[in-house]
Amino acid sequence: MGTLADIYRHPIKAHGSELLESVTLAADHTLPWDRVWAVAHEKSKSDGSEWARCGNFSRGAHVPTLMAVTCSLDEATGTVTLRHPELADLTADPDSEGSKIIDWIAGVMPPEARRSTAVVRAQSAAQGQGMTDNPNPYVSILSHASLRALSQKAGRELSPLRFRGNLWVEGLAPWEEFEWVGKTIRIGAIELAVEDRIDRCPATTVDPATGRRDTPTLDLLQEGWGHIDFGVFARVISAGPVNVGDAVEMVG
């Protein structure tokens, strides 16, 4: 049995993580306010009207400097405050002030990157599907023990922010979460069906503190364990609150 150690949401896809103490999950929904918005680039074919693949958006896999963005969301006003070590903080409403966010992002976009052009809202978010990397309404679950194993392989402590997960669990054996695939787990009073492992992209090679590539995480995963997976996707079966400190266990 493990313990829920951290909860993260990412209001604007690939533009910052926010640490929470608790959240209320709904059945067949992504985590509330997670990837509600995304930043389309000049080659994008997405307007937010339906789920779209991550290649339509500005993201850390191709723009490492974005990995250093952090954020906080004011749910009452719908505004997001964005922070980056090389920029002044910005607070803006992604729905009505997208141009401010685009101008702010331009300050750290390398000249070779596709130009960000619009902040789009995932219209499916109202039905429980944010603009996540999976077309299903999943939450992601990751293990601190697996992160420590990868850190040991890398020879340096790796930040969990590299992996942009939702729910981080403490108290498992390394990679034990992979044994949950096809099973049901309970966190606090709610249940989730674990559906699949998460394969990873080059965004994880970037240090979130600096926005610079510094660790070949995908090569290390392949060399050490024969895969490039980290974490699992799960579907919320029963609704309810989850809190940091809740017990996590497999139930069937």
N, C-alpha and C positions, 0 to 999 in steps of 0.2 A: 504494500500500500504506500502511496505517496501523498504529497501535500501540494496544494495549489500555491505556488510561490509568487507568481507575477501575472498580471493581466495587462495587456497592451491593446490599444486601438490605433488606427492609422487613418484619420479622417480624409486626408488627401493622399491617394495612392502614391507611394514612393517619395512622399514629401513630409517625412517626420513621423515619429512614434510618440504616444502619450501613455504614461503609466497610470493605472487605475487601482483602486483598492477593492472595488466590487463592480458587478455589472449584472443586469438581468437579461438572461438569454431567452429567446423564443424558439419554439419548435420550427425546424426547417427555415431558419433565418441565420444569416451571418451575424457576427457580433455587432451590436448597435453602434451606428456611426462609423463603422469600419469600411474604408474605401468608398464612402458615399460619393466622393469626388475623385476625378483623375485629370491629369493635365495632358491634353492632346497635343501632338506635334504636327509639323507642317505636312507630313506624309500620312497622317492619321485618317482613317475612314469612320471614326466613331464620333457620334454626337451625344452619346450617353443614353440614347433611346433604348438600347438593348446591351446585354453583356458583350464585351469585346475583348479580344486577346491582348495581352500585355504589350505586344509590339506596337500597338496604336498609341502608346503613351510614353511620356518622358519618365525615365526610371533609372535607378542606380546601376543596373547592369551595363548601360551604355553611357551614363553620365555619372561617374563616381562621386562628383562633388555633391550630388543630391543626397547621398547617404549621410552627410553631416547635418542635414536638416532635422530639427526637433520641432514639436508643435504642442499646442493645447487648444482644446475646443470649448467654447462657451455655448452649451446647449440652448440656453435661454435666448441668445441673440443669433445663434447660427454662425458666429464669427470664429475664425481660426487665427491663432497667433503663431507665426512661423519664426524660427530662429536658426541662424547659421553663424559659425565662428567668424566668417568674413563679411557679414552683413549686419545692418541695423535690424532690430526686430520689426516685424510687420504684423498688424492685425487687420483682417479684411473679411468680408462676407464673400465666400467663393461663388455664391449664386449671382450677386449683383456687382461685385468688385473684382471679377476675375482678371481684368486688365492690370490691376495693381499687383496681383500675385505673379502674373506673367512678367511684368517689368522687374519685380523683385528677383525672380528666378534668373533673369537674364544676367544678373550680376555675377553669377557663378557658373554660367553655361560656357563650356569651351567652344571655340569658334567652329570646330568640326562637327559639333553635335547638331542634331535636327532641332530646329527652332521651335520652342514651345509657342503655341498659338491660342489655346483656349482652355479654360477650366470647365469641364463638363460634369454634370451631375448624373449619377446612375439612376435613371428613372425606375429601374427595378428595385432600388433600395426600399421603396415603400412596400414592396412585396417580400422584402427580406433578403435581397441579393445585392450586395455591394459589388464594386468593380474589382473583385479579387482575382487571383491568377487561376481560379478554377470556376467553371461555369455552373457549378452546383453551390447551393447555399451552405457552405461548410465553415467551421471555425478550425483554426490550426492549433495543435497541441505539441509542445516541444519539451525536451528534458534537459535540465541542467547537468545531469550526470553525463549525458551524451556530449554536451558542450564541453565539459571538463575533459572527456576523453579526446575530443578533437583538439582542444587547446594543448593537451600534453603532446599530441602528435605534431602540432605546429611549433611547439617550443615557446609559446607565448599565450597569455590569457586573451581569449577571444570574447568580445562583447556579444551578448544576446541580440543586440540591435542589428547585427549583421543579417539576422534571419527573419525579421519582421513578423514574428509569430504573435498569436493572440494569448494563449494560455501556456504558462511555463510551470512544469511540475518538478518538485524536488523529492528525493527519496527513492528513486528507481535505480536499477542497475543500468549501466550504459546500454542504449539501444533496446531496452526492454519495451519501450513504447511500440516498436514494430510488431511485437507479439500481440498487440491489441487489435490489429487489423482483422476485420470480420467479427469482432467481439463488441460487447457493450460495456462501457465504463460508467461509473457514477462519480460526479464531483459535487460534494455537498448533498443536496437533495434532488439534483437533476441527473438525467441519463443521456448519454451520447453514444451513437453507433459509429465506431471507428471504421472508416471506409478505405483509406489508401495512405501509402507513404508519400512524402513530398519530395520530389526531385528538385535540385537547387540550380541556381543560375550564377553568373559571375558577380552579381551584386554582393554576394557573401565574401568576395575577396577583398572588399573595401573596409578600411577602418572607419567606423562611424564618427570617431572623434575628429578625424582630419579630412575625410572625403577622398582619401588616396588609397590605391590598391597596395596591399602590403603582405597578403597571405594567400597562397594558392589553395584555398579551401577545397575546391572540387578535386584537384589532384590528390590532396591529402586524404579525402574520403575514399577515393578510388584505390589509392595505394594501401590504405589501412584496412578497409572493410569491403572493397569490391563493389561500391555503389557511390552515387552522388546524392543520396537521400538524407534528409534531416527533418525530423518531425513527421506528424501524421495529420491527415484531414479527418474531421469527425462531423457527423450530422447531429444536431440537437434534436433529441426525441421528445423530452418533456421540458416545459418551460419553468423558469424560476431564477432566483438570484444565485450567483456564485460569488464567493468572497475569498480574498487571500487568506490562507490558513485552512481552507476546507480540505477534508480528506478526499483523496482520489484513489479509486480501486476498480479493478475489473470485476464485473458481476455476471458475465455470461457471454 
